[in-house]
């Protein structure tokens, strides 16, 4: 039997260790290596996030900057421009947490006020 861990979020708690948690990855980049930019439109990204939750995702992880080899880095402002429309649509639509995949350490509080269920993946 595996040891159980409890990830406490603002409005809920997720039990980890009982089963494998599923992370749905949603890339909102124009140059995503996994989907070719299919979800850069906020409405398509919204529909895909809902679909992933219906298919059993426990968390939706949204990335707004491509990490494919030789991809160009973008500014925090551009990253937010891509994220905020999606986060606004998802704000009250999902019952599962959202994480944002970013390496940028300092962001304005804008995304967090846009989607109160937002969280980050806890360190290993």
N, C-alpha and C positions, 0 to 999 in steps of 0.2 A: 504494500500500500504506500502510495506517495504521500509526502507531507503536504498538507493543504496550506495555502496562503490566501489572505483576504486583502484585496486591493480596495481601499476605501476611497471613494470619490465623493464629490460634494453632495450628490443626491442619491447615491446608491453604493452598493458594495458588490464586487465581483469575486466569486470564489475561484481560485486557481489551483490546479493540481488534481481535481476530481476527474477532469477530462481535458482533452486538448482544446484550447480556445482557438477560434478561427478569426483571423485578422483579414478583413476585406481591404484590399489596396485600391485606392481611387486616385489615378493620376490626372490632374487637371492642367497638364502641360501640352503645348502644341507639338512637342517632339518626343513624346513618351516612347521608349523602346518596346514597351509591352503592349500598347494598344494604338500606337501611331497618332496620338492626339484625339482620339475618339470622344473623350469626355471633357475637352476644354470648354465646351459650351455649358454654362451653368445648369440649364434645363436637362441636358443629357446626363450631366454629373449627378444631379438630384435624383433622376430616375434610376440611375445605376446604383446609387447608395441605397435606395429603397429596395431594389432588387436583391442586393447583397444581404441586407438584413433579412428579407423574406427567405433567402436561401440558407440562412443559418449563421451568418457572420456575427461574432460577439462584439467586435469593435470595427469601426471604419477608420482607416488611416488615409488621410488626404495629403498628397504631395503636389506641390505647385512648381517645383523646379526639377528639371530632368537631371538625372545622375548618370545618364548613359555616357560611355567613353567619348571624350572630346566635345561634350556639350558645353555651351556657354553659361557662365554663372549669371544670375540675375540679381537685381537689387531687392532689398526687403520691401520697398514700395511696390515693385512689380509682383513680387510673391503675394503680397496682400491684395493687390488688384485682382489676381486670379482666384484667391481664396474666399474673399468676403462675399461675393455673390452666391457662391455655393453654400457657405456657412449660413447665410441668411435664410436660404431656402430650406436647409436641413434643421434649422433651429428647433422647431417643435415637431418635426416630422419623424424623427428616429426615436426609438426607445433604448438604443444602445449607445455607448460612448463614442466620441469622435476624438481621434488624435491627429495632430498635424506633423507631418514628416518635414523637418527643417533642421538645418545646422546653425541657423542664425540665432545667436543667443539673446539679442535684445530686440524686442519688438514692442511697438506701442500696444496698449491694451485692447485695441480695436477688435481683433478676432475673438478675444475672450468674452467681451461684452456682447458680441454678435451671437455666439452659441454657448450658452451657459453650461452645457453638458461637456464642453471640451475638456480634455485632459491630456496628459502626456503619458507615454508608456513608462512604467517604473523601471529604474535601473535593475539590471540582473544581479 
